[in-house]
Amino acid sequence: MIKIEIPTPDLSITQREQARSGNEPEIPSINGFIDFHLIPRDKGGIFMFYNINDELLFVGKARKLRQRIKKHFEDNVSPIKSHRDEVYTIDICYVDDPVDREIYETYIINQLKSKYNVDKVFYR
């Protein structure tokens, strides 16, 4: 039997308002998130969207995390397009290997019973 453990997040970002001081430029908010710049442009991995009650809403994987996560909040074909306002926290785990990303994504969706994932669901 293969033993898989859910990885510890390497980065978590939460909705927040910018506390500006002095001549600091304003950071544009995307659905209440202003910390997308903390996500590396060139890292791959998995991401998990949680609501304010810490319930898992959606799990995804990406070759380029920042680009993919932002796309969920900007495009019209995202599986969470009608639930974007529920997302309060985004946990990110860096995973280089594409096969590992696929395994982790499927495992987390089914282990934590992600609310809005429809593909790769075996528990319904």
N, C-alpha and C positions, 0 to 999 in steps of 0.2 A: 504494500500500500504506500502511496506517495503522501508525504506529510507536507502540507502547504500552510503557511502562516500569513496572515494579513500583514503587510509591511507597515512599519511605523512611518507616518507622514514626514517628509523632509521639509515641507513648508505648508503652513496654513494661512489663508487670508480670510478676513472677516469683513463684512460690510462696516464701513465707518465713514465719518465725515473728516475732512482735512482740517487740522488746526493750523491755520496759516499764521506766520509771524513775519513782520517786516515786509520786505519786497519779494517774499517767496511766491513763485508763480502758482496759480491755481491748477490742481491736477483734475482733469475731467473725470467725472464719475461715470461708470458703466454699471447700471443697476445697483448703485450704492457702493460699488467696489472701486477703490482708488489705488490698490497695490498690485496691479497686474505687472508693473515694472519689476517686481521682485522675482517673477517667474522667469527663469532663463529662456532665451529665444531658441537655443539649440539643443535643449534636453528633451528626451522622450520619457514617457512614463504613464502613470495612471492618475486619474483625478476623481475625486468623490465630492458631490454636492450634498450639503446637509442643510436642513432648515433650522430655525431658531431653537427648536426642541431637540436638536441633535439626532433627528431621524434621517436616515440615508435616503436621498431622493433619486440620485442618478450616479452611475459609475461609467467612466469612459477611459479610453486610452488614446495616446497620440505620439507621433514621431516628434512633433514640435508642440510642446505643451501650451505655451503662451498663446500661440496662434489659434489652436483648437479650442481652448477654454473661452477665449474672447468671442470666437465664432458662435458658441452656444448662446451668447447674449445678444448677438447682432443679426443673425440670419433668420429666415422664416421657415427653415426646414428642420430645425433642431427638435429633438424629441421632447425637450423641456420648454419649448417656446411659449406655451400657455401657463407655465409654472415658474417662470423666471423670478417672479416677485417672491417666491417661497425660499429661494436660495439665500442663505445667510453666511455659511462658511464653506470654503473650498479647501479640501486637503489634497496635497500633491505628493506623490511618491515618484522619485526618479528611478526608472527601470530602463536600462539600455537595450537589452535583448528583446526584439519584437515578439518572440515566442513566449517569453516570460510575461510580457505585458498582456498578451492574450489570455494566458492561464490565470494571472492575477485578476484580470477584469471579470472573467467568467466565474471564478471562485468567489469573489467579493459580492457580485450580483446575487448569487444563490445563497451564500452563507449569511449575509446581512439583509437579505430580502429587499433589495432596492425597489423603491416605490414606482419609478417611472421608466425603468428599463423594460423593454418588451422582447428584445432579442436575447438569446443565451439564457433564458429563464427556464429552470427545470423544476421549480418548487410549486408551480400553480397547478 
